[in-house]
Amino acid sequence: MRRKIPSTAWLTAFESAARHQSYTRAADELALTQSAVCRQVGALEEFLGLRLFRRSSRGVALTDAGQRYQRVVARRLAEVEQDTVDLMSQGSEGAVLELAVVPTFGARWLVPRLAGFQSGHPGVRIHMSAQSRPFLFEDTVFDAAIYAGERMWPGTQGIHFMREVLAAVCKPGLVPRGRKLRAADWSRLPLLQQGTRTHHWRRWFAAQGMRVEGDMSGPRFELFSMSIEAAVHGLGIALVPRVLVQDELARGLLADVGGSFEGGELGYYLVHPEGKADNPALLAFRDWLLQAR
């Protein structure tokens, strides 16, 4: 049965014309004539049995169907282009490991250490992308992911390679140095909240034997890197993995308020689909990760 896949030339012409809202500008971009772009778009519309553009006094504009299709086509063409560039850059030798990583850990812990992996495995190229939440591997190009959590994702294999120790940190002077804070003191302080961890502070206070009113109030940030910067600039107290703020603590940009929390299995995991278990590049990266922690 013949697959209903339109010509890539049609799709390229449509995507360019849709992005520019102009056949003329699309023609300039694609080094074609305007009539050639019109023919390509017309052929696509005939194939689909739908109008993708409507003419107006200002030129052309997308129909509702055209707007929906443009979003899909633009994304798919970008993916094909990236896959092509990746294959061209890989050449005939070596291996590529597509890795999804929680952003702050990737930037502050993993990247500074990657040179050690590359020196021992020059034939492996790592491509890193930021992913802060769990996802389905089958919907992506990723071979593996590094994430922070309490357990493996369903249907995956991997290792728990580093426990997470949380520390409360703030700009020096925000909290009196050496003072033991009680629950009433904490309730009056600005607590920076982590968007991906709703009960972040509550669990930490419980580990300190306290219950603090208003522990879920305060400015909310998506990434640990945002919380760290907010703390450095005096916006409040951040509760972050100690491994991510070693530099700021050493340089005096942040001060440790006191107390820490190591939450059982809470930590960093390397996970991958079961079908990737024998991937040589992944196995090499896993072994290195266990040594580098």
Secondary structure, 3 states (H helix, E strand, C coil): CCCCCCCHHHHHHHHHHHHHCCHHHHHHHHCCCHHHHHHHHHHHHHHHCCCCEEEECCEEEECHHHHHHHHHHHHHHHHHHHHHHHHHHHCCCCEEEEEEECHHHHHHHHHHHHHHHHHHCCCEEEEEEECCCCCCHHHCCCCEEEEEECCCCCCEEEEEEEEEEEEEEECCCCCCCCCCCCHHHHCCCCECEECCECCHHHHHHHHCCCCCCCCCCCCEECCHHHHHHHHHCCCCEEEEEHHHCHHHHHHCCCEEEEEEEEEEEEEEEEEEEHHHCCCHHHHHHHHHHHHHC
